[in-house]
Amino acid sequence: MGILLFGYKSIPEFKFENIRPQTRFSIVIPFRNEAQNLPDLLQSLKKLKYPSNLFEIIFIDDESDDKSVEIIETNLKSQNYAWGEKTFQFKIIKNKRFSASPKKDAITTAINIAEYEWILTTDADCKFSDKWLEVFNAFIQKKNPIMIAGLVCYSEENSFINHFQKMDNLSLQLVTMGSFGLYNPILCNGANLAYKKEVFNAVGGFSENNHIASGDDIFLLEKLIEKYPKAVHFLKSSDAIVITNSEKNWNTVIQQRIRWASKTIKQKNILSKGLGILVFLTNLFIIVGFIVSLFETDLIPYFLIILVMKMLIDFIVIKMCAAFFNKKNNLFVFIACELIYPIITVLVVLGSIKGSYTWKGRKINNIFYLK
């Protein structure tokens, strides 16, 4: 974690400057039964401070059976909006399935019809600042990248499950930035990810990984790093953070993290696999240490020393990352999260080994095939 902290500090914060907009974006948003979340997303899109002729939005309907499509059409085609100060181009298309990965299929379907040179992906349960596209445009003009990974955080809710996910996400964001700072990126998030359409096609898109249900972001990152190692960048900017909603129940939290973990074993990066194994063994050790200490009471002091050391390291890491996101840590909530984190981690790893999970109403078996 010390090495990752060094990498995190090595990435300078990008200071936004008002540079003339000239980058053209195709914003790609897959959705499946997101009627509850779409209104917030659409409001964010309407508030974007960017010339409407320089971006388009492509919504991909992945077999929704709620009112998602109707909400988009009603909201964006309403007279009040059409008579407003600006309108923008948008399309609603059906997902064309050709692989075991619905999301990869959706993104590929959209890219095939995208009119502009930069693809910017996000999710239907997200929202962002009105400077989102402006910051990406400025970063592109200054750095000349071919891929940009951005920051993602959870929305604020006053519930323990939300606090747990926020802390978990802060650690993931620090690992992401830390690995970029060490010039060995291992993570990125498709909720805030941009890349050139031409390089997506140049590396064959998601080919070679279409048999894996998740990983539209990670596997593309690996491909582009291999081909363009110096042109993949991280955008560390508070004006370009994408905010997403947390899950509402523990089963969904675990299923989501099994989905994330399922792609780790398929990654080529040794650092990613090594870090995953280290995290698993550390948390397994905490559980085993607790159980053994119940029977061997002489070991309790040693177990407590190790537990406190782990919690102290985690607290420093999360506190540093939380400061950038302008979030505060509640010590008691942190301790509670630390105590259940080992259990969640072990359950997730065992679930990923089993190779099946449920997501968006779909049963995914052996990581590869959908039912």
Secondary structure as the mmCIF struct_conf table of DSSP 4:
data_model
#
loop_
_struct_conf.conf_type_id
_struct_conf.id
_struct_conf.beg_label_comp_id
_struct_conf.beg_label_asym_id
_struct_conf.beg_label_seq_id
_struct_conf.end_label_comp_id
_struct_conf.end_label_asym_id
_struct_conf.end_label_seq_id
HELX_RH_AL_P HELX_RH_AL_P1 GLY A 2 SER A 10
BEND BEND1 ILE A 11 ILE A 11
HELX_LH_PP_P HELX_LH_PP_P1 PRO A 12 PHE A 16
HELX_LH_PP_P HELX_LH_PP_P2 ILE A 19 PRO A 21
STRN STRN1 PHE A 25 PHE A 31
BEND BEND2 ARG A 32 ASN A 33
TURN_TY1_P TURN_TY1_P1 ALA A 35 ASN A 37
HELX_RH_AL_P HELX_RH_AL_P2 LEU A 38 LYS A 46
TURN_TY1_P TURN_TY1_P2 LYS A 47 LYS A 47
BEND BEND3 TYR A 50 TYR A 50
HELX_RH_3T_P HELX_RH_3T_P1 SER A 52 LEU A 54
STRN STRN2 PHE A 55 ASP A 61
BEND BEND4 GLU A 63 GLU A 63
BEND BEND5 ASP A 66 LYS A 67
HELX_RH_AL_P HELX_RH_AL_P3 SER A 68 LEU A 76
BEND BEND6 LYS A 77 LYS A 77
HELX_RH_AL_P HELX_RH_AL_P4 GLN A 79 ALA A 82
TURN_TY1_P TURN_TY1_P3 TRP A 83 TRP A 83
BEND BEND7 GLY A 84 GLU A 85
STRN STRN3 GLN A 89 LYS A 94
BEND BEND8 SER A 99 ALA A 100
HELX_RH_AL_P HELX_RH_AL_P5 PRO A 102 ILE A 113
BEND BEND9 TYR A 116 GLU A 117
STRN STRN4 TRP A 118 THR A 121
TURN_TY1_P TURN_TY1_P4 ALA A 124 ASP A 125
STRN STRN5 CYS A 126 PHE A 128
TURN_TY1_P TURN_TY1_P5 ASP A 130 LYS A 131
HELX_RH_AL_P HELX_RH_AL_P6 TRP A 132 LYS A 143
BEND BEND10 ILE A 146 ILE A 146
STRN STRN6 MET A 147 ALA A 149
STRN STRN7 VAL A 152 TYR A 154
HELX_LH_PP_P HELX_LH_PP_P3 SER A 155 GLU A 156
BEND BEND11 ASN A 158 SER A 159
HELX_RH_AL_P HELX_RH_AL_P7 PHE A 160 GLY A 181
TURN_TY1_P TURN_TY1_P6 LEU A 182 TYR A 183
HELX_RH_3T_P HELX_RH_3T_P2 GLY A 190 ASN A 192
STRN STRN8 LEU A 193 LYS A 196
HELX_RH_AL_P HELX_RH_AL_P8 LYS A 197 ALA A 202
TURN_TY1_P TURN_TY1_P7 VAL A 203 GLU A 208
BEND BEND12 ASN A 209 ASN A 209
TURN_TY1_P TURN_TY1_P8 ASN A 210 HIS A 211
BEND BEND13 ILE A 212 SER A 214
TURN_TY1_P TURN_TY1_P9 ASP A 216 ASP A 217
HELX_RH_AL_P HELX_RH_AL_P9 ILE A 218 LYS A 227
TURN_TY1_P TURN_TY1_P10 PRO A 229 LYS A 230
BEND BEND14 ALA A 231 ALA A 231
STRN STRN9 VAL A 232 PHE A 234
HELX_RH_3T_P HELX_RH_3T_P3 SER A 238 ALA A 240
HELX_LH_PP_P HELX_LH_PP_P4 ILE A 241 ILE A 241
STRN STRN10 VAL A 242 THR A 244
HELX_LH_PP_P HELX_LH_PP_P5 ASN A 245 GLU A 247
BEND BEND15 LYS A 248 ASN A 249
HELX_RH_AL_P HELX_RH_AL_P10 TRP A 250 THR A 264
TURN_TY1_P TURN_TY1_P11 ILE A 265 LYS A 266
HELX_RH_AL_P HELX_RH_AL_P11 ILE A 270 PHE A 295
HELX_RH_3T_P HELX_RH_3T_P4 THR A 297 LEU A 299
HELX_RH_AL_P HELX_RH_AL_P12 ILE A 300 PHE A 324
TURN_TY1_P TURN_TY1_P12 PHE A 325 ASN A 326
HELX_RH_AL_P HELX_RH_AL_P13 LEU A 331 LYS A 354
TURN_TY1_P TURN_TY1_P13 GLY A 355 GLY A 355
STRN STRN11 SER A 356 TRP A 359
TURN_TY1_P TURN_TY1_P14 LYS A 360 GLY A 361
STRN STRN12 ARG A 362 ASN A 365
TURN_TY1_P TURN_TY1_P15 ASN A 366 PHE A 368
STRN STRN13 TYR A 369 LEU A 370
#
